[in-house]
Amino acid sequence: MSRTESEIKKGFRGTFELIAEHGDHEQVVFCQNKDVGLKAFIAIHNTTLGPALGGTRMWNYKTEEEALIDVLRLSKGMTYKASAAGLNLGGGKAVIMGDPKTQKTEGMFRAFGRYVNSLNGRYITAEDVGTTVKEMEYVFMETSWVTGIPKAFGGSGDPSPYTAHGVLMAIKASVKEKFQTDSLKGIRIAVQGLGNVGFHLVEYLAAEGAELIVADIDMNKVKNVADRFNAKVVTPELIDSVECDVFAPCALGAGVNDKTLPKFKAKVICGGANNQLAEARHGEHLRELGILYAPDYVANAGGLMNVFVELEGYSPDRALDKTVQVFDNVSKVFEIAKRDNIGTHTAADRLAEERIATIGKLKQTHQGVSLRPFSTLKEMKNR
C-alpha cells in the first residue's frame, strides 16, 4: 500500500481539503525563513468589504495542521466581526508557529513583515495573542501594512479602553432590550476577568451607577477594583452562578458550555471575551433558558473600530465616538433574531452575511495596491 493510500485510510486530509472545510478563503500564504526560524500562515478569508485585517498570533502549536486550522477559523471570524461592525474591512489573520516566551527575535518578525508587505495591502496585521506592540514595531520596519503600533510611530497604542467602551454600549443595548430601560443605575452586573478590557469595563460601569460583582484569578487586580469601585468580590469558581442582571465574561472563551449553562442566574450575557459559546448549540440553549445573549464578536468590536480609525488617520475622540455604534449593531442583531425567530448568535451571522452579500453586488473583491507601498497607512485615504 502506498503512503498516500495509508494516510487516506487513517483520515489524512490534504491541504486544499482542509481549507475547504473551514470556509471559502481567497488566499492562504505559507511563510518560511529557515535563517530566522519563521514558520507562519497568513489567511485572507474575504475582501468583499475591503482589505483583510486581523492580528498575528504566535503560539506553540503542536502540529502544522493545528496552526493552519486556527488561522482559517480566526480569519473567517474576522470577516464576520468587521462586517457586523459596519466597517469597510475584510477578514484575515496570521499565526506564527513557535514559543512566544522564548523564540521571538527581531529577524523573525522582520521576515514576517516582508511577507505581509508582499501582499500589497490585501492583508493588514496587528498584535494578537503571543505578540505585543514591540513585535509590531519590527513588522513596521518592513511594511506599512500594520496597525496597533505605538503612538510615537503614529499608531493608536492600547486598544482595550475602546473595546471596553464598545462592550458598555452592548450592555446598554441588551439592558434596554431585556428590561426596557436606558439606565444602568442599580443594574447588577457580574464581570468575569479584570484584565485590560475587564478593568476598563468596570470603570465605565461604575460611572453609570451599576452594582458590580467581580472575579479574577489575580487577587491584586481584584483588590484594586474592589477598593476603587466598591465592587463585591466572589471567587472565579462562583462568578458565573451569582444572582445578577448581566453576566459579562471578559476572560477566556468557551465560558458558555454544558457545565456552566445550568449555573447561570443572569438574564443577560454580554461581555468582551472572544468565542464565548463553546459550541453554536449553546446559543440555542441560552435562548431556551430565556437568557438574552449579545454575540461576542458584535459586542467586543470596539477594538477593531479603533484600529479602523487608525487606518484613516488616528483621532482618540473619533475612535471613542465610533464605538458608540456597537449599541446600534447589537440592537440590529436582536431585531433580526425576532424577525426570523432565531437565536441571537445565528442572527449575528445573518447580519454579517447580509451586508457582505449586498456590498458584494456593488463591487469586486479588493485586489490590493499595485503601486509602491504607502509610507504611512494614512496615505491610503488620500489616494
C-alpha positions in Angstrom: 0.0 0.0 0.0 1.3 3.4 -0.9 1.9 6.1 1.7 -0.9 8.2 0.3 -3.4 5.4 0.4 -2.4 4.6 4.0 -2.8 8.2 5.1 -6.2 8.4 3.5 -7.3 5.3 5.4 -6.1 6.9 8.6 -8.2 10.0 7.9 -5.4 12.2 6.4 -6.7 15.4 4.9 -5.0 17.2 2.1 -4.3 20.9 2.4 -6.9 22.1 0.0 -9.5 19.8 1.6 -8.6 21.2 5.0 -9.0 24.8 3.7 -12.4 23.9 2.1 -13.7 22.6 5.4 -13.2 26.0 7.1 -14.8 28.3 4.6 -14.1 29.7 1.2 -10.8 31.6 1.7 -9.5 33.8 -1.0 -5.8 33.2 -0.2 -3.6 31.3 2.2 0.1 32.2 2.3 2.7 29.8 3.7 5.6 31.7 5.1 9.0 30.2 5.9 12.5 31.6 6.5 14.9 29.0 7.9 17.6 31.5 8.8 15.4 33.2 11.4 13.1 30.2 12.3 10.0 31.6 10.8 7.1 29.2 10.0 3.8 31.0 9.6 0.5 31.1 7.8 -1.5 34.2 6.6 -5.1 33.5 5.8 -7.2 36.0 3.8 -10.8 34.9 4.1 -12.9 37.6 2.4 -12.1 41.1 1.0 -15.5 42.0 -0.4 -15.8 44.9 2.1 -12.2 46.0 2.0 -8.6 44.8 2.8 -8.4 41.9 5.2 -7.4 43.0 8.8 -6.6 40.7 11.7 -3.8 40.2 14.2 -0.8 38.0 14.2 -0.9 35.3 16.8 2.2 33.4 18.0 1.6 30.1 19.6 3.4 26.8 20.3 1.2 24.7 18.0 1.7 21.0 18.3 1.4 20.5 14.5 1.3 22.5 11.3 -2.3 21.3 10.7 -3.3 22.7 14.1 -1.8 26.1 13.2 -3.5 26.0 9.8 -6.9 25.2 11.2 -6.5 28.0 13.8 -5.6 30.7 11.2 -8.5 29.6 8.9 -11.0 29.7 11.8 -9.8 33.0 13.1 -9.7 34.7 9.7 -13.3 33.8 8.9 -14.3 35.1 12.3 -12.7 38.5 11.5 -14.7 38.7 8.3 -17.9 38.4 10.3 -16.7 40.7 13.0 -15.8 43.5 10.6 -19.0 43.1 8.6 -21.3 43.1 11.6 -19.4 46.2 12.9 -20.3 48.1 9.7 -16.6 48.5 8.8 -15.2 48.5 5.3 -12.7 45.8 6.1 -12.4 42.1 5.2 -11.2 39.3 7.4 -7.7 37.9 7.7 -5.4 36.5 10.3 -1.8 35.3 10.7 -0.3 32.7 13.0 3.4 32.1 13.7 4.5 28.7 15.0 6.8 28.9 18.0 7.0 29.6 21.7 6.2 33.3 22.3 8.2 33.2 25.6 11.5 32.0 24.2 11.6 32.2 20.4 10.8 35.8 19.4 13.5 37.6 17.5 13.8 40.8 15.5 14.8 38.8 12.5 11.7 36.5 12.7 9.2 39.4 12.8 11.0 41.5 10.1 11.0 38.4 7.9 7.3 38.0 8.6 6.8 41.7 7.8 8.2 41.2 4.3 5.6 38.5 3.7 2.9 41.0 4.8 4.3 43.6 2.5 4.3 41.2 -0.5 0.5 41.2 -0.3 0.3 44.9 -1.3 -2.3 45.8 1.2 -4.7 42.9 0.8 -3.8 42.0 4.4 -3.2 44.4 7.3 -1.8 42.9 10.5 -1.8 43.9 14.2 -0.8 42.4 17.6 -2.7 39.4 19.0 -2.2 36.6 21.4 1.5 36.0 21.9 2.6 39.2 20.2 3.0 42.7 21.5 3.5 46.3 20.3 7.2 45.6 20.3 6.9 42.9 17.7 4.7 45.1 15.6 7.5 47.7 15.6 9.7 45.1 13.9 7.0 44.3 11.4 6.6 48.1 10.8 10.3 48.2 9.8 9.4 46.1 6.7 5.9 47.2 5.8 3.4 50.0 6.4 0.5 47.5 6.5 0.5 47.1 10.3 -1.7 48.7 12.9 -1.7 48.9 16.7 1.8 50.3 16.7 3.0 52.7 19.5 1.6 56.3 19.4 5.2 57.5 18.8 5.0 55.8 15.4 1.6 57.4 14.6 -0.4 54.4 15.9 -3.2 54.2 18.4 -1.5 52.2 21.2 -3.5 50.1 23.6 -7.0 49.3 22.2 -8.5 47.9 25.4 -10.3 51.1 26.5 -12.1 51.2 23.2 -13.0 47.5 23.3 -14.4 48.1 26.8 -16.4 51.1 25.7 -17.9 49.1 22.9 -18.9 46.4 25.4 -20.5 49.1 27.6 -22.6 50.1 24.6 -23.5 46.4 24.0 -24.6 46.1 27.6 -26.8 49.2 27.4 -28.4 47.8 24.2 -29.0 44.5 25.9 -30.4 46.0 29.1 -32.8 48.2 27.0 -33.9 45.1 25.1 -34.4 42.9 28.2 -35.6 45.4 30.9 -36.8 48.4 28.7 -34.6 50.9 30.5 -31.9 53.3 29.2 -30.2 53.4 32.5 -27.7 51.1 34.1 -28.2 52.6 37.6 -28.8 49.8 40.0 -28.4 47.1 37.4 -26.4 44.2 38.9 -23.5 43.3 36.6 -21.0 40.4 37.2 -17.7 40.9 35.5 -15.6 37.8 35.0 -11.9 38.8 34.4 -10.2 42.0 35.3 -7.5 42.3 32.6 -7.2 45.4 30.5 -10.7 45.2 28.9 -12.4 44.0 32.1 -10.8 46.7 34.2 -11.9 49.5 31.8 -15.3 48.0 31.6 -15.7 48.1 35.4 -14.6 51.7 35.3 -17.3 52.6 32.7 -20.0 50.6 34.5 -19.2 52.2 37.9 -19.6 55.7 36.3 -23.0 54.6 35.1 -24.1 53.6 38.6 -24.2 49.8 38.1 -23.9 47.5 41.1 -20.7 45.5 40.5 -19.7 41.9 41.3 -16.2 40.9 40.1 -13.8 38.0 40.0 -10.3 37.3 38.7 -7.6 34.7 39.4 -5.2 37.6 40.2 -6.2 38.8 43.7 -4.2 42.0 43.3 -6.4 43.0 40.5 -9.5 42.1 42.5 -8.4 44.1 45.5 -7.6 47.2 43.3 -11.0 47.1 41.6 -12.9 46.4 44.9 -11.3 49.3 46.6 -11.6 51.8 43.7 -15.2 50.9 42.6 -16.9 49.5 45.7 -17.4 46.2 43.9 -18.5 43.0 45.6 -15.9 40.2 45.2 -16.6 36.5 44.6 -14.3 33.6 43.6 -13.7 32.8 40.0 -15.5 29.5 40.6 -18.7 31.3 41.6 -18.8 34.3 39.3 -20.9 32.6 36.6 -23.6 31.4 39.1 -24.2 34.7 41.1 -27.6 36.4 41.1 -27.3 39.3 38.7 -29.0 41.0 35.8 -26.0 40.9 33.4 -23.1 38.4 33.3 -20.1 40.0 31.5 -17.4 37.4 30.6 -14.1 39.2 29.9 -11.7 36.3 30.4 -11.1 33.1 28.4 -13.5 31.9 25.7 -15.9 28.9 25.8 -17.4 30.1 29.1 -20.9 29.1 28.0 -20.8 25.4 27.9 -22.6 22.3 29.2 -21.2 22.7 32.7 -22.0 26.4 33.1 -25.4 26.5 31.5 -27.3 25.1 34.5 -25.5 27.6 36.8 -26.4 30.9 35.1 -28.8 33.1 37.0 -28.2 36.1 34.8 -30.9 37.4 32.5 -28.3 38.8 30.0 -24.9 37.6 28.9 -22.8 40.3 27.3 -19.0 40.7 27.6 -15.7 41.2 26.0 -14.4 37.7 25.8 -13.9 36.0 22.4 -15.7 32.8 21.4 -17.9 32.7 24.5 -20.0 29.8 23.2 -18.2 26.5 23.4 -20.4 25.3 20.6 -23.1 27.0 18.5 -25.8 24.8 20.1 -25.1 26.6 23.4 -26.6 29.7 21.9 -29.8 27.8 21.3 -29.7 26.6 24.9 -29.4 30.2 26.2 -32.5 31.1 24.1 -34.5 28.2 25.5 -33.5 29.4 29.0 -34.7 32.9 28.3 -31.2 34.4 28.7 -30.5 37.2 26.2 -27.1 36.7 24.6 -25.2 39.6 22.9 -22.9 37.8 20.4 -19.3 38.3 21.4 -17.9 39.4 18.1 -20.6 42.2 17.8 -20.2 43.3 21.4 -16.4 43.4 21.5 -15.8 45.1 18.2 -14.7 48.4 19.7 -11.0 47.5 19.5 -11.4 46.7 15.7 -13.2 50.0 15.3 -10.3 51.8 17.0 -7.9 50.2 14.5 -10.1 51.2 11.6 -9.9 54.8 12.7 -6.1 54.4 12.8 -6.1 53.5 9.2 -7.9 56.7 8.3 -5.7 59.0 10.4 -6.0 58.5 14.1 -8.1 60.6 16.5 -8.8 59.2 20.0 -12.1 61.2 20.2 -13.3 59.8 16.8 -12.3 56.3 17.9 -14.4 56.6 21.0 -17.3 58.0 19.1 -17.1 55.1 16.6 -17.5 52.6 19.4 -21.0 54.1 20.2 -22.1 52.3 17.0 -21.9 49.0 18.9 -25.2 49.9 20.5 -27.0 50.0 17.2 -25.2 46.9 15.9 -26.3 44.8 18.9 -29.8 46.2 18.6 -29.9 45.1 14.9 -29.0 41.6 16.0 -31.9 41.5 18.4 -34.2 42.8 15.7 -33.1 40.1 13.2 -33.5 37.4 15.9 -37.1 38.4 16.5 -37.8 38.9 12.8 -36.6 35.4 11.8 -37.4 33.6 15.1 -33.8 32.5 15.6 -31.1 32.7 18.3 -29.1 35.9 18.5 -25.9 34.0 17.7 -27.4 33.0 14.4 -28.8 36.5 13.9 -25.3 38.0 14.2 -24.0 35.7 11.4 -27.0 36.7 9.3 -26.4 40.4 9.9 -22.8 39.9 8.7 -23.7 37.7 5.7 -26.4 40.0 4.5 -24.1 43.0 4.5 -21.4 41.1 2.6 -23.9 39.9 0.0 -25.3 43.4 -0.5 -21.9 45.1 -0.9 -20.6 42.2 -2.9 -23.1 43.0 -5.6 -21.7 46.5 -5.9 -18.0 45.9 -6.2 -15.3 43.3 -6.8 -13.0 41.9 -4.2 -10.2 44.1 -3.0 -7.1 43.5 -5.1 -4.5 45.3 -3.0 -2.2 48.0 -4.3 -0.1 47.5 -7.3 2.0 50.6 -6.9 4.7 51.4 -4.3 3.7 50.7 -0.7 2.4 53.6 1.2 4.9 55.2 3.6 2.1 55.6 6.1 -1.4 54.0 6.3 -2.9 57.5 6.4 -1.9 57.8 2.7 -4.4 55.1 1.9 -7.2 57.5 2.4 -5.7 60.2 0.3 -5.0 58.2 -2.8 
